[in-house]
Amino acid sequence: MKKLLFLTAFFCLVMLQTAFAQNINLKFTGSTSDGKYVQLDSIKVENTSRSWTETLVYPDTVLTLTNTTNISDVGNNNISTCLSYPNPFNGISYITLALPQSGNVSLQVYNIAGQQIMAKNLYMESGENHLEISLQHPQVYLLVAHTANGRFVQKLINTGNSSENNIAYIGTLPDKEKTQVKTQKLLSTKDFQPEDTLKIVGYFTYNGNPLVSQEILQAQTASEDFTLYFTLPDNSFSISDTTRVFFSPGNLQWSATNGGSTPTTHAVAGGGTAEGTWRFASNQWDTIGADNQYCSDSYSGWIDLFGWGTSGYDNKYPYMTSTTYSDYGEDTADITGTNADWGTYNAIYNPKSQTTDAPGMWRTLTKNEWTYLINTRSTTSGIRYAKAVVNGVNGLIIVPDNWESSIYALDSTNMPKATYASNTINTIDWTNIENAGAVFLPAAGCRNGTSARVVGTHGYYWSGAYDNHIFTHAVYFHSSDFSPSSTSYPRPLAMAVRLVRSAQ
């Protein structure tokens, strides 16, 4: 008899599950065609099979479609949203229940055997209500919500263990807090069935101009993550009569442990691995500063000042503090494009694209390329560079070939003797300037042995150009001078590194 009741309950549970809509989640991310993340303004999803359109507006990033195939009559279901995130989850998930009006809500949770695990009666306000659900054992559950207006069933997939079975009412949260609880979602109430054809386009504002992504057109049968790609106006930089490049999104940084407590490794040219993690700074004005003094083979923090050619190849490590010239780089040749070049040898994490770029994607500029970039190239506006204070950080702005003066009125341009105070730029203005392709080199200072010097007042950036067995060429600037490449420095002097990649 017990077995019969168990089978009956299980059958009823399965029928209950199939009687309700099965959700398909479409998640959207914006990206430039070269892999940099962009914040989507909106996404338009058109169901060409059923002639309807849904539009998501930032910060919504997920559209939930309800498969209406074989849905039986569930009464007056006026609950506009019942979502669980994450789902599947590890012991704890968050429920969003959106109600058309305030009232009492009865909640029950059933396990796969049809047994009621817990029940709770709550009074909820109209609008989005948020709950935290804890489940002790890994299995499939059903959450059933009853209101005066109808009923909704949400399947829950628990993959972990919680200390108790419980439903905690969080309340109706302000928008800022909602984003901390769950990924933003829009639940579509429009008719959808598998194999419906969807046309998807994204919208993104670049330098004040609206851009439209490449269109996606496909039959949709399951949940899917989409990347919407945008082609930006050409912001490459000329470094010779025939060569153009993109700059990395920030200065190069290295840590033996990725900033944690456990040693890490990364891929290198030739298919092997090497110790530590390389990354680009999150913001163009970011520098490590005085903490470079702790540079050593046992230091677990980040450094961003390096002796020449310390890519890790041939036992020339980024944390080196030796004063012996021959310990650094190649002995008699340029390092650009060789394994002694930081970008050529190492995989580097790119925070803009949130990907790890393969060895060989980036490289160091040569002396002649730095000189052409700063002194020779022709630009639309006639402007090549300007000194500035960006977000409170002293440094040098380099603008792309197609820079328009209307983007931002830079003062004292192309003037080596200009001061940083010639241009003071806040983060809002810098966002527009950066979106137009400009590069900012912060005055990151230098390191001699374990002594970090002139951080915040002087900028030193390596080229890949060999001079002689002691010296190599570098870019140097401070508040009253600027030398793109005519100055040579001893190889053990640690400097900042800003890499480039081909725009061809």
N, C-alpha and C positions, 0 to 999 in steps of 0.2 A: 504493500500500500504506500509506504514511504517512497519507494522507487518510482511508483506511478505518479505520485504528487510532484516528485522532483522533475520527472520528465515533462509533466504537464506545465509546470512553472517555467522550465527551460524553453519549451516550445512557445509559450505565451511571450516570454521575454524576447526570443528571436523575432517573433511576429511583430512585437512592439517596436523593435529596432527597425525592421524593414518598412514599417508603416509610416515612419517619419522620414523627413528629408535627409539625404546624405550630403554633407558639405564639401565643396571643392574650393580650396583657398588658392588665390593667385596673388603672389607677392612680387612687388616691383622695386627695382633699384635703378638709379640713373648713373650713366657713365659716359665719359667722352670716348671717342673712337680709339684713343690711345690709352684707355684704361684708368683714367682719373675719375674718382667719385664725384657726382654732382647731386645736389638736392633738388628733387623733382618738385615743380610747382603743382602739377596736376597730371592725372592719367585718364584718358578716355578709353573705355572699353565698349565696343559696339558688337552686339550679337546680330550678325547679318542674317542668321537663320530665322530670327524671330522679331527683327526690326525694333530693337530697343537699345538704349545707350545708358551706361552708368558712368559718372565722372567722380573720381576720387580727388580731393583737394588736400594738399599737405596740411597736417602731418599724417593723414591716412596713407598707408603703404600696402594694405592687403584688402583685396576684394573677395568676399565669401559668396559663392554662388550655391544655390540650393537645387539639387537634382530633384525635379518634381516627378520623375518617372515612378509610377506605381504607388503614389502617395494616397493612402486612404483618408477618409473624412475624419479629422481630429477635432471637429467642433470649431468654435470661434476662436482661432489662434491669433490673438492680437498682441502677443509678445513680439516686439519688433526685433529684438536681439537676444540670443542666449548663446554665449561663446565661452569656450575654455581656452586659456593660454598659459603655459604651453600645453599641448596635447598631441602626442603622449607626454607624460611628465614623470618626474622622479619623486613621488611621495606627496608633493604639494603643487596645486595648480590654482589659477585665479579665474573666477567666473564673472562675466559681465552680463547682467540681466537688465534689459531696457524695457521699461513699462510705459504704456500710454497714459496711465493714471495711477495715483497712489492707492495703496490697499494692502490687504493681507496676502502673503504668498506662502504656500505650503510646499516644502521641499522634501523629497525622499530620494535616497540612494539605494540601488539594488545591485547585488553582485551577479555573476554570470549564472548562478544557480537559482536566481529569482528571489533570493532572500533579501529582505529589507535590512540594510546595514545601519542606517540612521535616518532620522526625520527631524525637521525643524520648521517651525512656523514663525514667520517674521513679517513685520510691517515695513513696506518699502515705499519710497517716494517715486513719483513719476520721473522718467528719465533714466539715466544709466546708474545702476546699483552694482556694487562690487563686493564679491565674497571671496574668501580664501577657503579652499577645500583640502583637507588632509585625509589620506587613505593609507591604512597600515600595510596592505598586502598588494603585490604586483598582480593585477588581472584587469579584465574589462568590467566596467561598471556602467550603470545608467543613472543619470540625474534627471528626475522628473519634477518639473515646476508647475504648480497649479495656481492660477489666479482667478479673479472674478471674470476675466475676459477670455480665458482659454488655458491651454496646457501645452508644454513644450518638453521634449525629451532630448537630452544631450549625452552622447556616448563619451565616456571617459576612459582613457587607456593609461593605467598606472604601471610604471616600470620599476618603481622603487618602493622604499618602506618609510612610512612616517611613524611617529611615536603614538599616534592616536587617530581614530576616525572622528572627524569634526568638520563642521561648517561654521566659519566665523564671518560675521557681517562687517565689512569694512566701511560701507556707507556710500553716499554719493560724493565722488571726489572731484576737485577742480581739475581742469584740463591738464595742468602741469604735472599733477600726481598720476593722472591716468596713464601717461606715457611711461611712467616708471613701472607700472603694473603689467602692461601688456603691449604687444605690438598693435599699432592703430589698425582698425579694421572697418570696412564698410560692408554691411550685410545687405545683399541685394534681395528684394522680394519679387523680382521679375522671373518669369518662366524660363527655366534652363533645363536642357537635357543633354547627356553625353553625345558627342559628335557635333554639337552646335558649333558653327564657325564664328570665331571671335576676331575682331580687328582691334589692335591695341596700339595706341600712340601716347607718347609722353610729351610734356611741355616743361621748358626750363628757361629761365631768364639769364642771359649772358650779356654783361656790360650794358644792361638796360634794354636789351633787345630780346624778344621772345624767340626761342628756337623750338623746333619740332623734331622729335626723335625719328629714327628709322622705324617704319611700320612693321608690325608683326601681324600676320594673317594665318590662322591655323584652326583646325578642328580641335576642340578641347574635350579631353576625356578624364582628366585627373588633376589633382593639385600640382602646381608648378611654380618655380621661381623664375622671374623674367628679369633680364638686364636690358634696359632701354638705352640705346646708344645715340649720342648726339655728335654731329660733326661741327666743331668750333671753327670760327674764322682763323685763318692761318697766322699763328703767332710764333714763327720760328725765328731764330737769330742767325744772321750771316756771320760766318767766321772765316770765310775766304770768298773769292769771286764765284766759287762753284759749290760751296758747302754750307748747309744750314743745320742747326741743331735745336733741340729742346733742352732746357736746364732741368735738373732734378728739383723736386719740390722743397728741398731744404738741405742744410749741410749734412755731411756724412757723419755717422756716429757708430761706436762699437762698444760692446760689452761682452765679457767672458761668460755671463750667465743670463743674458737678456734682462738684466736688472734684477734678477731673483737670486736664489741661493744655490741653484743647481747648474753645473756647467752645461753649455749648449754647443751645438755644432751647426754648420751651414754648408751648403753645396759650394763647390769650387770648380773652376775650369778643369776639364779632363775627366769629370765624373766622380771625383772623390769628395771628401768632406774635410773641414778644418774647424778648429775650436772657435767658440764665440758666435755672436750675432751681429750682423751689420744692418743698419737701417738709415733712412733719411729722417731728419728732424720733422716733427709734426707741423711746425710753422716756420716760415722762412726767417723769422727773427730769432728763433730759438738757438741758444748756445749753452754749452755745459759750464763754461766760465772757470772759476777758481777750482772746482772739483777735479779738473784735469791734473792737479798736483798729486792726486792719489794714484796716478797711472802706474800699474805694475802687473805682473803676471797673476797676482792673487786678488786684485781689486775687482769687486763684483758690480760696481756702478758703471755708468756710461762715460765715455771720453769722446771728444770731437776735435782734438789737435794731434796730428800724426807726423812723425818723421817721414822724410821723402821715400816713397816707394814701399811703405810698410803694409803691403796688402796681405801679408801672411805667407806669401810664396817665398821659397828658398830661405826659410827660417828668419824672415824679416817681419817681425810681429808688430801689430798696431800699438802695443803698450811699451815699445822699446824706449829706453832712456839712455842708451849708450851715447858716448861722445866721440866714438870712432867713426870717421866719415865712411869708410868702406863697408860698414854694417848696413848701409841704407841704399835701397834702389839698385839699379844696374850700375856697373862700375864705369862703363865708358859709353853709354848710349841713353837716348830718351826712353822713358818708361811708357809713354802713351800707347795704348793698345797692346801692351805686353802683359805677362802675368804679374809683373811688379806694379801694374796699374790697379788701383783699388776696385774699380768697376769692372774691369776685364776679367779679373780672377774670381770675384766673389758674387754670390747671390745676395741681394739686398732687399730688405722689406721696404715696400713703398706704402706709406700711410694714406696717400691720396686714392690709390686704387685698391688698397687693402689686400694687396697681393705681394708675393715675393718674386722680384724680378731675377731672371736667370743670369748666371755669369756671362759677361760679354755684352750685356744690353747697354751699359754705361761706360764712360771713359773720362780721362782727364784731358783738358785742353792743352795744346802745346803753347809755347811762348808766342809764336807767330799768330796763332789763332786768338789768343788774348789781345794781342796788339791790334789785329784787324777789327775785332769786336768793339774795342773801346775807342780807337783812334781813326779807323779808316772807313768802315761800312757806311753806306748810304741808307737813310731811313726816310719814311714818309714825312715826318715832322722836322727832320734835321736834328732831332734829339737822340743821343746815344746813352747818356747816363746823367745822374744827378746825385749828390750827397743828400742824406735825409735822416730824420729821426722817425722811425716807424714803431708805433706801439711802445714808445719810450726807449727804443734801442737805436743806437747810432749805427750807420752803415751806408751802403752804396746801392742805389737803384739803377738797374740796367733795363732799358725799355726795348721791346722787340722792333723789328724792322718796320712793321705796319702801325706803329704807335701814332695815335691822333692826339694832338694837344688838347682837344675838347674833352678827353677822358678825365684829365686832371691837369691843372695848371702848375707844372713844376717850375721852380725858380732856379737860377744860377746853373743852368744845364751845361754840360760839356766843359766845366770849369774845374781843373785840377785843384786850384787853391780855395775853392768854395768851402764853407763850413757845413757841418751836419745841420746846424740850425737854419740853413737856407730853406729847408722844407720840413715841417712838422706834420706828420700824418697819423690820424687815429685809425683804429681797426676797421671802422665802417668804410672810410675812404680807401684804406688799403685793400679791402676786399674787392672793390671795384677796379682798383689798379691792377691787382693780381689777376683778376678774371680777364683783364685785357692782355695778359701775358707777361707782365713785368716781373723781374727778378730782383730780390733784395739780398745782398750779402751783408750780414751783420758784422760789426767790429768784434770778432770773436777772440782777438788777442793771439798770443803764441805761448809755447811752453819750451823752456830750456831745462833739460833734465826733468826734475820734478817740480820746477818752479813755473807756475802760470803767471804770465805778465801782460800788462796793458790791455786786459780784458775790458771791453766796452769802449775803448778809445782808439784802438788800432786794428786794422784788418790785414791779415796775411793769408793768401790763398795760393796753394801750389799750382804750378804748371807741371807738365810732364817732361820739360826740356832740360836735358843735361847741359852743364856748362863746362865743368872740368871735374877732376877726381875729388874735389872738395865742395864745389858750389853748384847750385841749380837755380833756375829762374822761378820767380813768384810774383804775384800781384800784391801790391802794398798800398794802403791808403790810411790817412788819419784826417783830422778836421781841417788841416790846412795844406794837404798835399795828396797826390795820387800818382802812382807809377804802375802802369799796367803790366810791364814785364821787363823793364830795363834793369831791374835790381836783381842781384844774385845773393843767395843766402846759403849758409852751410847746411848740409843734409840733415844733421841731427836736430836742428831747430824744428820743433813740431808746429805745424800750421793747420788751418782749416782746409777742407776739401769740398768743392762743389763740382759735381760731375755733369756731363752732358750725354745725350744720345742722338743718333742721327735722325733728321727729319725727312730724309729722302724716302 
